[in-house]
Amino acid sequence: MLVSGLVQGVFFRAETARHARSRGVGGWVRNLPDGRVEAVFEGPEFAVQAVVDWVHRGPRGAAVTSVDVEWGDARGEQGFRIR
């Protein structure tokens, strides 16, 4: 997933990690040099979809302008980390 807009410097990664962990979703999130945020989520479809839905809003202070989602096969992600 790639998230564009005002998504760096607004606790986007920390809040994404909190939402993912609370739903038992594995994966990671990181800032990209171009100002976007990249994330990988893995877990039950309903849980991943809940996190994806939240990412479209983001935390208070964020202004998400676009979210590009690519669904793929599981890679065995364990836990959720901020890169």
MDTraj code that builds the backbone (N, CA, C; nanometers):
import mdtraj as md
import numpy as np

residues = "MET LEU VAL SER GLY LEU VAL GLN GLY VAL PHE PHE ARG ALA GLU THR ALA ARG HIS ALA ARG SER ARG GLY VAL GLY GLY TRP VAL ARG ASN LEU PRO ASP GLY ARG VAL GLU ALA VAL PHE GLU GLY PRO GLU PHE ALA VAL GLN ALA VAL VAL ASP TRP VAL HIS ARG GLY PRO ARG GLY ALA ALA VAL THR SER VAL ASP VAL GLU TRP GLY ASP ALA ARG GLY GLU GLN GLY PHE ARG ILE ARG".split()
xyz = np.array([
    [0.0838, -0.1152, 0.0000],
    [0.0000, 0.0000, 0.0000],
    [0.0893, 0.1228, 0.0000],
    [0.0543, 0.2221, -0.0807],
    [0.1225, 0.3508, -0.0816],
    [0.0208, 0.4588, -0.0490],
    [0.0552, 0.5437, 0.0471],
    [-0.0358, 0.6474, 0.0938],
    [0.0267, 0.7831, 0.0646],
    [-0.0483, 0.8687, -0.0030],
    [-0.0004, 1.0024, -0.0385],
    [-0.0789, 1.1089, 0.0350],
    [-0.0187, 1.2269, 0.0442],
    [-0.0804, 1.3416, 0.1090],
    [0.0093, 1.3890, 0.2213],
    [-0.0502, 1.4560, 0.3181],
    [0.0234, 1.4976, 0.4379],
    [0.0203, 1.3790, 0.5337],
    [0.1203, 1.2900, 0.5188],
    [0.1210, 1.1651, 0.5944],
    [0.2525, 1.1419, 0.6690],
    [0.3428, 1.2363, 0.6623],
    [0.4662, 1.2271, 0.7403],
    [0.4678, 1.3414, 0.8407],
    [0.5186, 1.3116, 0.9602],
    [0.5233, 1.4131, 1.0651],
    [0.3921, 1.4312, 1.1384],
    [0.2985, 1.3372, 1.1210],
    [0.1674, 1.3469, 1.1863],
    [0.1336, 1.2172, 1.2608],
    [0.2362, 1.1400, 1.2994],
    [0.2200, 1.0134, 1.3724],
    [0.1492, 0.9070, 1.2907],
    [0.1582, 0.9171, 1.1576],
    [0.0907, 0.8212, 1.0714],
    [0.1434, 0.6798, 1.0930],
    [0.2751, 0.6624, 1.0975],
    [0.3316, 0.5290, 1.1156],
    [0.2946, 0.4715, 1.2514],
    [0.3065, 0.5498, 1.3568],
    [0.2758, 0.5004, 1.4913],
    [0.1291, 0.4614, 1.5044],
    [0.0407, 0.5419, 1.4504],
    [-0.1021, 0.5108, 1.4588],
    [-0.1388, 0.3921, 1.3701],
    [-0.0741, 0.3806, 1.2545],
    [-0.0976, 0.2645, 1.1687],
    [-0.0557, 0.1376, 1.2424],
    [0.0596, 0.1414, 1.3060],
    [0.1078, 0.0262, 1.3820],
    [0.0108, -0.0086, 1.4951],
    [-0.0389, 0.0921, 1.5640],
    [-0.1326, 0.0682, 1.6745],
    [-0.2602, 0.0012, 1.6234],
    [-0.3142, 0.0520, 1.5126],
    [-0.4369, -0.0060, 1.4565],
    [-0.4130, -0.1483, 1.4079],
    [-0.3004, -0.1719, 1.3423],
    [-0.2702, -0.3065, 1.2927],
    [-0.2542, -0.4050, 1.4085],
    [-0.1760, -0.3665, 1.5077],
    [-0.1533, -0.4562, 1.6226],
    [-0.2830, -0.4865, 1.6959],
    [-0.3695, -0.3870, 1.7103],
    [-0.4940, -0.4078, 1.7844],
    [-0.5861, -0.5064, 1.7128],
    [-0.5645, -0.5259, 1.5837],
    [-0.6461, -0.6191, 1.5061],
    [-0.5719, -0.7490, 1.4729],
    [-0.4512, -0.7651, 1.5280],
    [-0.3743, -0.8858, 1.5045],
    [-0.3170, -0.8962, 1.3641],
    [-0.2947, -0.7810, 1.3004],
    [-0.2420, -0.7764, 1.1643],
    [-0.0900, -0.7632, 1.1702],
    [-0.0197, -0.8449, 1.0915],
    [0.1254, -0.8365, 1.0825],
    [0.1666, -0.7458, 0.9688],
    [0.2972, -0.7155, 0.9637],
    [0.3494, -0.6362, 0.8533],
    [0.4405, -0.5254, 0.9004],
    [0.4453, -0.4183, 0.8212],
    [0.5335, -0.3066, 0.8525],
    [0.4844, -0.1795, 0.7842],
    [0.5393, -0.0665, 0.8301],
    [0.5085, 0.0645, 0.7726],
    [0.6357, 0.1479, 0.7741],
    [0.6566, 0.2294, 0.6703],
    [0.7748, 0.3149, 0.6655],
    [0.7468, 0.4402, 0.5834],
    [0.8233, 0.5458, 0.6132],
    [0.8206, 0.6679, 0.5336],
    [0.9074, 0.6480, 0.4107],
    [0.8672, 0.7062, 0.2998],
    [0.9467, 0.7070, 0.1782],
    [1.0063, 0.8465, 0.1581],
    [1.1198, 0.8554, 0.0904],
    [1.1846, 0.9854, 0.0695],
    [1.0981, 1.0870, -0.0059],
    [1.0022, 1.0394, -0.0852],
    [0.9183, 1.1307, -0.1637],
    [0.7975, 1.1841, -0.0864],
    [0.7874, 1.1522, 0.0438],
    [0.6786, 1.2044, 0.1269],
    [0.5625, 1.1092, 0.1454],
    [0.5632, 0.9990, 0.0742],
    [0.4565, 0.9003, 0.0915],
    [0.4899, 0.8052, 0.2050],
    [0.3912, 0.7254, 0.2438],
    [0.4093, 0.6184, 0.3413],
    [0.3790, 0.4876, 0.2695],
    [0.4634, 0.3869, 0.2935],
    [0.4441, 0.2539, 0.2370],
    [0.4133, 0.1577, 0.3507],
    [0.3205, 0.0657, 0.3281],
    [0.2850, -0.0306, 0.4323],
    [0.2503, -0.1646, 0.3702],
    [0.2764, -0.2704, 0.4461],
    [0.2382, -0.4068, 0.4107],
    [0.1589, -0.4615, 0.5287],
    [0.0421, -0.5189, 0.5010],
    [-0.0428, -0.5776, 0.6033],
    [-0.0685, -0.7232, 0.5697],
    [-0.0716, -0.8067, 0.6729],
    [-0.0995, -0.9481, 0.6516],
    [-0.1795, -1.0018, 0.7694],
    [-0.2841, -1.0755, 0.7384],
    [-0.3679, -1.1338, 0.8416],
    [-0.5021, -1.1710, 0.7836],
    [-0.5987, -1.1990, 0.8693],
    [-0.7330, -1.2307, 0.8214],
    [-0.7872, -1.1140, 0.7378],
    [-0.8550, -1.1469, 0.6295],
    [-0.9014, -1.0435, 0.5360],
    [-0.9832, -0.9344, 0.6045],
    [-1.0736, -0.9720, 0.6951],
    [-1.1570, -0.8719, 0.7615],
    [-1.0726, -0.7761, 0.8454],
    [-0.9664, -0.8274, 0.9078],
    [-0.8801, -0.7435, 0.9907],
    [-0.7951, -0.6513, 0.9044],
    [-0.7394, -0.7054, 0.7970],
    [-0.6596, -0.6234, 0.7050],
    [-0.7474, -0.5150, 0.6444],
    [-0.8688, -0.5502, 0.6039],
    [-0.9583, -0.4511, 0.5446],
    [-0.9916, -0.3396, 0.6428],
    [-1.0057, -0.3725, 0.7699],
    [-1.0327, -0.2692, 0.8707],
    [-0.9168, -0.1707, 0.8800],
    [-0.7934, -0.2207, 0.8737],
    [-0.6769, -0.1319, 0.8783],
    [-0.6692, -0.0495, 0.7500],
    [-0.6926, -0.1117, 0.6365],
    [-0.6927, -0.0391, 0.5090],
    [-0.7970, 0.0722, 0.5116],
    [-0.9144, 0.0440, 0.5625],
    [-1.0194, 0.1459, 0.5727],
    [-0.9726, 0.2622, 0.6598],
    [-0.9071, 0.2321, 0.7727],
    [-0.8577, 0.3378, 0.8610],
    [-0.7519, 0.4223, 0.7905],
    [-0.6625, 0.3582, 0.7150],
    [-0.5550, 0.4305, 0.6464],
    [-0.6114, 0.5379, 0.5540],
    [-0.7266, 0.5154, 0.4960],
    [-0.7870, 0.6164, 0.4087],
    [-0.8184, 0.7458, 0.4840],
    [-0.8371, 0.7382, 0.6136],
    [-0.8610, 0.8568, 0.6971],
    [-0.7325, 0.9040, 0.7626],
    [-0.6580, 0.8082, 0.8190],
    [-0.5342, 0.8421, 0.8898],
    [-0.5620, 0.9076, 1.0234],
    [-0.4557, 0.9416, 1.0956],
    [-0.4705, 1.0047, 1.2260],
    [-0.5085, 1.1522, 1.2130],
    [-0.5483, 1.2108, 1.3244],
    [-0.5775, 1.3537, 1.3266],
    [-0.4519, 1.4280, 1.2827],
    [-0.4654, 1.5254, 1.1975],
    [-0.3514, 1.6007, 1.1471],
    [-0.3052, 1.5551, 1.0102],
    [-0.3429, 1.4336, 0.9716],
    [-0.3077, 1.3829, 0.8392],
    [-0.4100, 1.4313, 0.7371],
    [-0.3665, 1.4377, 0.6124],
    [-0.4564, 1.4708, 0.5016],
    [-0.4244, 1.3728, 0.3886],
    [-0.4905, 1.2589, 0.3904],
    [-0.4673, 1.1543, 0.2908],
    [-0.5334, 1.1964, 0.1600],
    [-0.4539, 1.1998, 0.0519],
    [-0.5086, 1.2371, -0.0784],
    [-0.5285, 1.1164, -0.1691],
    [-0.4485, 1.0117, -0.1505],
    [-0.4701, 0.8902, -0.2285],
    [-0.4077, 0.7706, -0.1572],
    [-0.4680, 0.6548, -0.1820],
    [-0.4198, 0.5282, -0.1277],
    [-0.4201, 0.4273, -0.2418],
    [-0.3033, 0.3754, -0.2735],
    [-0.2908, 0.2722, -0.3762],
    [-0.2710, 0.1384, -0.3058],
    [-0.3660, 0.0477, -0.3254],
    [-0.3633, -0.0825, -0.2587],
    [-0.3377, -0.1911, -0.3623],
    [-0.2465, -0.2789, -0.3303],
    [-0.2197, -0.3952, -0.4145],
    [-0.2317, -0.5183, -0.3264],
    [-0.3256, -0.6070, -0.3585],
    [-0.3455, -0.7293, -0.2817],
    [-0.2548, -0.8369, -0.3366],
    [-0.1968, -0.9173, -0.2483],
    [-0.1076, -1.0237, -0.2918],
    [-0.1128, -1.1419, -0.1973],
    [-0.0246, -1.2362, -0.2234],
    [-0.0162, -1.3561, -0.1409],
    [0.0553, -1.3269, -0.0094],
    [0.0197, -1.4023, 0.0931],
    [0.0833, -1.3884, 0.2247],
    [0.2308, -1.4241, 0.2148],
    [0.3123, -1.3498, 0.2944],
    [0.4564, -1.3743, 0.2957],
    [0.5065, -1.4213, 0.4319],
    [0.4165, -1.4419, 0.5250],
    [0.4561, -1.4903, 0.6565],
    [0.5001, -1.3811, 0.7530],
    [0.4458, -1.2600, 0.7363],
    [0.4804, -1.1497, 0.8276],
    [0.4335, -1.1837, 0.9694],
    [0.5223, -1.1640, 1.0659],
    [0.4903, -1.1875, 1.2072],
    [0.5040, -1.0559, 1.2825],
    [0.4030, -1.0192, 1.3583],
    [0.4071, -0.8936, 1.4310],
    [0.3983, -0.7748, 1.3356],
    [0.3930, -0.6561, 1.3926],
    [0.3878, -0.5346, 1.3105],
    [0.4961, -0.4401, 1.3569],
    [0.5737, -0.3890, 1.2644],
    [0.6874, -0.3018, 1.3011],
    [0.6892, -0.1758, 1.2168],
    [0.7531, -0.0753, 1.2740],
    [0.7783, 0.0511, 1.2047],
    [0.9216, 0.0450, 1.1542],
    [0.9384, 0.0674, 1.0277],
    [1.0724, 0.0654, 0.9677],
    [1.1262, 0.2062, 0.9583],
])
top = md.Topology()
chain = top.add_chain()
for i, resn in enumerate(residues, 1):
    res = top.add_residue(resn, chain, resSeq=i)
    for name in ("N", "CA", "C"):
        top.add_atom(name, md.element.get_by_symbol(name[0]), res)
traj = md.Trajectory(xyz[None], top)
